[in-house]
Amino acid sequence: MPEPLDLYLAAPRGFCAGVDRAIKIVEMALEKWGAPVYVRHEIVHNRFVVDGLRDKGAVFVEELDQCPPDRPVIFSAHGVPKSVPAEAERRHMLYVDATCPLVSKVHIEAERHHENGLQMVMIGHAGHPEVIGTMGQLPEGEVMLVETPGDVAHLAPRDPARLAYITQTTLSVDDTAAVVAALRARFPAIIGPHKEDICYATTNRQEAVKAMAPLIDALLVIGAPNSSNSKRLVEVGSREGCRYAQLVQRAADIDWRALEGIRAVGITAGASAPEVLVEEVIEAFRSRYDVTERQVETATEDIEFKVPRVLRVPA
């Protein structure tokens, strides 16, 4: 007889409004213009989603010079530097910007501060597409990047009294608070965002993991290894006391030996992971254990973002 197992399911989990919108943009572009439609960078960081769109006729590239000028190109949800749409316009390309509106909000913030003569500090992970896109909104040298509180000591701003900070939208809430504290300690006049830049979905998913952590022995986060918000969920689980916290792309990646003897497992999914992968993982547990499902709900999400006008069908 299968051993009993309590399976705690985090809510909210999985797709956020920005990811849902970005995927719809690619699907609607394929319907409107037919295949192929080119997408600069993975539309969202999830292989299952990307492969599904590729099967429908999307072609994923890293740079615009890999796109023919006569086919539409879509910019990913992470955002792009200003140089990218400028190059698309120079080549007379049809492009659709699928940047998440909450990332665009950070871009607008950065530009507003720049216009007011402030130099920017960005809290984020070097090399992440969102960070590259946000830093690329302003001229070279106008955005200084920090990842940790220790990085703050090495900043050499033009004028310490004329600074503002912004953040990547998918960071750890707790880690970011520590960096902000270091910035405020060194630069008391630094200006922060009116509303924090870490997006609602990232915050909500981290809060659900925190609520679940005392109830579980192991945490599985369904998400891609290049998904910032998914990796942060693993870190939150570990910090909150989970003996075992692991990122898995899908059920085939589960290390069952590591779960031997464990009686309570938590499951969540990053903001770019579809619910079908969560269901796949739940079924994998049901095939091995006598599962009792338990929900841990900490927030309700009903946000929806509109798709660009160019893709809308007239009523």
N, C-alpha and C positions, 0 to 999 in steps of 0.2 A: 504494500500500500504506500502511495506517495507520502512524503513527509509534509507536514503543514508549513505554510509560509504566509506571512502577512506582507502584502504588496501595497505600499503606500504610493499613491499617485498625486503628484504635485499639480495644483491648479492655482494660477494659470501656468501653462507650459506650451511649447511649440510656437507655431507661426504667430508673428506680430502683424500689426496693420501694415507696416512698411514692407515687410517681406511679401505679404499677400498681394499688395498693390504691385510690387515689382514683377512678380510671376504673372499676374494678370496682364501687365503691360506687354510682356513678351508674347503671351498667348493671343492677345488682341491684335498685336502687330502682325503675327503670322496669319490671322484670319483676314486682316485688311489687305496686306500686301503679298501674302503667299510666301513660301519658302524660296530661298533662304533669307532669314533675317539675322543680321550679325549682332552679337552682344559683346561689348568690351568688358572683359573680366567676367568671372562667374557672376551671374545676376544676383545670387545669394550664395552663401558658403554652405552648400549641401550637395554632395555628389548625386544623390538620388533625384533631387529636383533638377539639377543641371542635366543629368542623363535623360530624364523624361522630356525636357524641353528640346534637347538635341534630337531625340527621336521624332519630334514634331517638325523639325526643320530649322532650329536655331543653331547658329555656328558661333562658338565661343572663341574669342581672340584676346590677346593681351594689349595690342596697340592698334590704332586706327589705320596704320599703313598696311595692315593685314586685311583690310576691308576694301572691296571694290566700291568706287564712288557712286555706282548706280543702284545700290541696295541700301535699305534702311539699317541704321545701327542704333543700338540701345545702350545707354550708359547704366552701369550697375547701381544697385541700391546703396552702395557705400559712398557714392559721390566721386567726382573727378576734379582734377585741377582745372582752372579756367582755360589753360592752354588747349585742353582737349576739344571743347565745343568750338573754340576759336579756329582750330585746325580743321574741324568738320565743316565749318562755314567757309573756310578758305577753299576747301575741295568741293564746295556746293553739294554736300551730302545731306540727306534727310536723316535727322537724328531725333531720338526720343530720350528724354532724361528720366530715368527711373530712380533717381536719388531719393532716399527716404525723406519725407518732409521734415522730420526731426533732425536729420543731418543738415538739410538746407537751412534750418533755423540757426544752427551753429555757424554755418558759412556767413549768413547775414549778420550775425552778432560780430564775427571777426571783422567783416568789412566796416561795420558801423564804428567799432573801436578804432580801426585804422584811420578812418576819415576824421576821427577826433584826435588824431596824433598820438595814439597809444600803441606801444609795442605789445605783441601778444605772447603769452606763454600757453602752450598747448600741453595738456596732460593726456598721454596716449602711448601706444606701442609703436615703436619705430618700424617702418616698413608695412604697416597695415594699410590696406587701400583707403580706408576712411581717413586715416591720418594724412596720407599723401594727398588726398583730395582736398581736405580742409586747409592744410598748409599751403596748397597750391592756389588758394583764393587770393593770397596776398603776395606782394613782391618778395623776392629772395631776401632772407635775413629779418623779415618782419615777424616771423613766428619762431619762437624757440621751443623745442620739445623737451619735456621731462617725463620720465616714467615712474620714478621713485622719489620719496622724500630726500634721499641722499643726492639726487641730481640737482636739487634746488640750490645747493651750496655752490655749484659750479656755474650758475647762470651769470652772464655778464651783460646786463641790459644797457641800452643807450642812456636811459634815465630811470633810475629805480623808483622814482615818484610817478612815472607815466607808464604804468603797466596794467594789463587786463589779462584774465585767464579764461580759457575755454577747455572743454574736455571731449575726448572721444565718447560716443554715446553708449558704448558697450562695455564699460569698465566695471570693476568691482566697486560697489558703493563704499565699502569700508576702506579699501586701499586708496581710493581717490580722496576720501576725507582726510587721510593722513598726509597726502601730498598737498592738498589745499591748506592744511594747518601749517605745513612747513613754508609754503609760499607767503601766507599771511604773517608768519613770525618774522620772515626776512624782509618782506616788502609790505609793511602795514597799509600802504595806500592802494594796493592792488585792487582792481575792480573785478568782481565776479559776475556771472550771468544772473539776470533777473530771476530766471527759473533754472534749476540745475540742468546741465546738458545731458547727463546720463538718462537714457530714455525710459519711459514708463515700463516698457516690456522687460528691459534688463533688470530694473529695480524690482518689479513684481516677481520675476522668476527667482531672483536671489532671496527675496523675503519668504517665498514658499519653501525653498530649500532650508532656510534657517528654522522655519516652523516644523519641518519634517525631521530634521537632523536628530533631535533627542529621542525620536521614536524608532529609529532604524539602526541597523548595524552596517549596512552597505548602501551606497548610492550609485546608481547608474544614470549618467547624463547622455541622452541621445543627441548626437551632434557631430559636426565635422571637425577634424583636427585643426583646420584653419579658421574655425569659427570662434571669434574672440568671446562672445557672450556665453558660448557653451563651455569654453575652458574656464571662464570665471565661475561658472556654477560648480564645477569640480573643486575649485579652490575654496569656495564658500563651504561646500560640504565637508571638506577636510578640516577647515578651520573650526567648523562647528562641532567637530568631534566624531565624524563618521570614521569607523575603523578602515573602511575600504571605500574609496570614491574613484570612479573610473569613467572615462569618456568612451562611448561605443558609437559606431556609425549605424549599426543595425544588429539584429539578434545574433547573426553569425559571429560577431566580435566578442560576445560575452565569454569571459573566462570562468567556466562553471566550477573549476577546481578551487578558485579563489573564494567562491561563495559557499563552500562546504561548511556545514554546521551553523550557517547564518539563518536566522528565523524571521528577520524583518528587513525588507529591501525597499528602498525608495527609488522611484523612477520620475525623472523629469526630462524635458527636451528643450534644447536651445531654440532661439527665436526663428531660426531658419530650418528647423526640422519638422517635417510633416507628421500629422497624427497617425498616418498609416504605419510609420516606423515604430511609434509607441505601441500600437496594437500588435505589431509583429513581435515585439519584445515581450509583451504581456502573454501572448500565445505560447512563446517559448518557455516561459515560467510555468504556464498551465500544463504543458506537456511533461513537466518534470516534478511538479509539486502539487499539493492540495492547497490551492491559492485562495486566500481571502483578500479581496480588494478593499482598500480604505482610501477615501479622498482626503487630501489636506488642502483646503481652499483658503487662500488669504486675500484674494482680490477678484473682482469681476471686470473683464475687459470687454468694452463694446465700441472701441474706436475703429473707425474706418476712414481711409484716405481715398480721395477721388483720383481717378486716372487722368492723364493729360487730355485736354480737349481734342487734340488731333486724332485720338483713338475712339472718341465717343460716337456712338451711333445716334443720329438725330431722332428725337421722340416722334 
